[in-house]
Amino acid sequence: MNSIRFPKMFTTSSTLVVKDHEATAQDMVLLFYSEKGDLFGDPFFGIRLKKFTFNQNNQVLEQMLIDEIYSQILVFMPQLTVTRSNIKIKRELGRINITVKAINNIDFTTDMYNAVLLQENEGI
């Protein structure tokens, strides 16, 4: 699997490309940070995080967000095998951490993918 390196995509003469595990990690971050409808050409790509952001945090919303992440990984990342129970959300004051434990079908190794979805700006 190949992917374009982000955010430093271009050099003066070529496009930078990453492969295998690094490409999967980049694609996972892109999926987490994209809102549905933001990706031109595929309005279903991304997670509806804004829908869950301003509601009261409770177990029901957390389970809905896990369902959203799980279904998006199944649809848009066929190189990963993941179960719903391996998606963990940790809420702290001002931030949401997502941890996904998945089997990478490239070489059948288990990888952990982490992302900080929301983080308040410190020092403002």
Residue pairs with C-beta under 8 A, 6 or more apart in sequence:
1 19
1 20
1 23
1 24
1 79
1 106
2 17
2 18
2 19
2 23
3 17
3 18
3 19
3 22
3 23
3 24
3 26
3 27
4 15
4 16
4 17
4 18
5 16
5 17
5 18
5 26
6 26
6 29
6 30
8 16
9 15
9 16
10 16
18 26
20 106
20 107
21 104
21 106
21 111
24 77
24 79
24 80
24 104
24 106
24 111
24 113
25 111
25 113
27 76
27 77
28 73
28 77
28 80
28 100
28 113
28 115
29 113
29 115
31 45
31 46
31 47
31 72
31 73
31 76
31 77
32 47
32 69
32 98
32 115
32 117
33 115
33 117
34 45
34 46
34 47
35 46
35 47
35 48
35 49
35 50
36 43
36 44
36 45
36 46
36 47
36 48
37 43
37 46
38 45
38 46
39 45
39 46
44 75
45 72
45 76
46 72
47 65
47 68
47 69
47 72
48 68
49 65
49 117
49 118
52 61
52 64
52 65
53 118
55 61
57 91
62 89
62 91
65 89
66 84
66 87
66 89
67 84
69 87
69 98
69 100
70 82
70 84
70 87
73 80
73 82
73 100
73 102
74 82
78 105
79 104
79 105
79 106
80 102
80 103
80 104
80 105
81 102
81 103
81 105
82 100
82 101
82 102
82 103
86 100
86 101
86 102
87 98
87 99
87 100
87 101
88 98
88 99
88 100
89 96
89 97
89 98
90 96
90 97
90 99
91 97
94 118
94 119
94 120
95 116
95 117
95 118
95 119
95 120
96 116
96 117
96 118
97 114
97 115
97 116
97 117
98 114
98 115
98 116
98 117
99 112
99 113
99 114
100 112
100 113
100 114
101 110
101 111
101 112
102 110
102 111
102 113
103 109
103 110
103 111
104 110
104 111
